[in-house]
Amino acid sequence: MSKPVVSIWGTPPGSERAAVQSAPWDTKWDLRTVSTSGTAWVFYRSPGENVLRRPVILADGFAPEGTDVDVLYDGLENGEYPFVSTLRQAGFDVILLGFADRTASVLDNAEVAIQCIMRTIAEREGDAQLTVGGFSMGGLVTRYALAKLERQRMQHETATYISYDTPHRGAWLPLGVQAFAHFVKAHWGGEGKQLYNLYSDLINSPAAREMLRWHLATGTSTTLDVAAGQDKARTEFLGALERMGDWPQIPRLLGVANGTGTGVGNDIPADSPAMDAPGPTVAAQLRTQGEGRKTVAEMQEPGQDRVSIVTTGFPEIDGAPGGLFPELLGGASNFGVANLLANLLNGAATQPTFNASCFVPTISAVASADIDDNDALYGKIDAERSDLHDFRCATTNEGHTVITRELGEWIVTKLKDA
């Protein structure tokens, strides 16, 4: 599997970042707003150029801390398909948009995107229209930014919007994984315990609350109904998006999904053991999501009451077609990260039954149906129901935001044909 553009978990504390080449950007812009800031790195279409003529803005996604342009460029350029250099060879100027805080609210980072769009227009020579979009959360940031500019009757001069495996209808992180991260922080985290705090803090960050269709804030016993699990921050974000018109109306809307569009899932069975940590410090059992009333997590510290996470009415979403949750350094994904924490506490070296599961269902990435619907999750994509004007799904379910030749070539072809 190629490397993802966006590494959701980041690099574990105490680990060294994998070596990557320095991104060969030509110039950069510092972008500041009232609440946050960001940076745009400009790659002109060919050596010796110093003006923009056919700009393509690509926004980074959700991850800890701020954007590291070298890591972002590495994911875009040095996997299966050299995306940045191919765009430049096709005559486009590439602008990589990063954020000082990738866990901040989508609405806050959208203000950074607006500044980038306006700066691009000011720096452009000629009248070629812009392409604006992003990867994962970056697609939501730029979607909102363009819609807000239209609502304010400001000219964004954008002909094409592109999203790459963006959770338009919400993302999925198994509730047992969420609960276990919070349970670990509550019992073993605190000052100086960065690793035991990190994953809980990421899950409870503003952007995660806005993107996750179902969110848990604590690792205490609870029963969560499928219809009642939306976080207040997500409700407020969707309300703000709706007030801006939901989508930009002027550009053509393009999107790609790292999951299949045929209904073929990733072979992870529903309601099955995903991780088993027998102790001695923490005992925990996590299961994949099943329909009906299911216990998806049980956790216990010796001598304390058992914590149970029960769900009702949820779809069998772990095995659904879609972009798979990215792996962090060392190979742990979502269930794998819970297993990593348990092993550290227990001094063990066990392996999870399942490491990764669906993160952004295909129907979310192409905005064709709500991910609450089990039949829709596993059904063939109906293009007529998509909010996008055109989209491309992967042939196989692959890592979230992985740049493949299949998807990369589709995007470049669409932009060249515009």
CORDA-V930886 format. One line per field, one symbol per residue. phi: phi as a letter, one per 40 degrees, with the letter a starting at -180 (. if undefined). psi: psi as a letter, one per 20 degrees, with the letter a starting at -180 (. if undefined). A space follows every 50 residues. Layout:
phi->???
psi->???
This chain:
phi->.ccccbbdcgbddgcccdcbccccccabbcbbbcbaaaabbbbccadgca bcbbcbcbccbcacfccbcccccdccbbbcbcccccccccgbcbbcbbbc bcbcddccccccccccccccccccbgbcccbbaabfddccdcdccccccc ccfbccfbcbbbbbfcccbhbbbdcccdcccccccccbchdgbdcccdcc cccccdcccccccbbbcbbbdabbcdcbbccdccdccccccccchgbccc ccbbabbcbcbcgccbgcccfbdbabbchccbbabbbccbcgcbcbabba cdgbccbbbbbbgcccccccdiccdcccdhgcbccccccdccccccgbbc bccbcbadbbddcccbfbacccccccdbcccccccccccaabbccbcbcd gccbcdcccccccccccc
psi->prqqgpogibpqpiqppqpqqpplqhrqppppahharaqpppoqhqqiqj qpgmpopoqraprqbrpohggghghhhkchpngghggghjjqppoporqh oiirqhhghhhghgggghhgghiqpakpqqpparpchhhgghgggghggg hjkqoilphppppolpmhjqrppphhggghghggghhibapjlghihghg hghjqggghhhphpppirlrpqppqhijjpqhhgghghggghhjjgqqig rqoqqqpjrqjiipajjoqqlqphpooiaigppppqqqprrboqoippqp ppirqpppopqpjqrmhhjqprpqpqqrpiipcfhhgghggghghikrlr qqgpgrapgoqghghjlirqjhogghgjrppohhiqiqhqrpqqhqprqp jporgghghggggghhi.
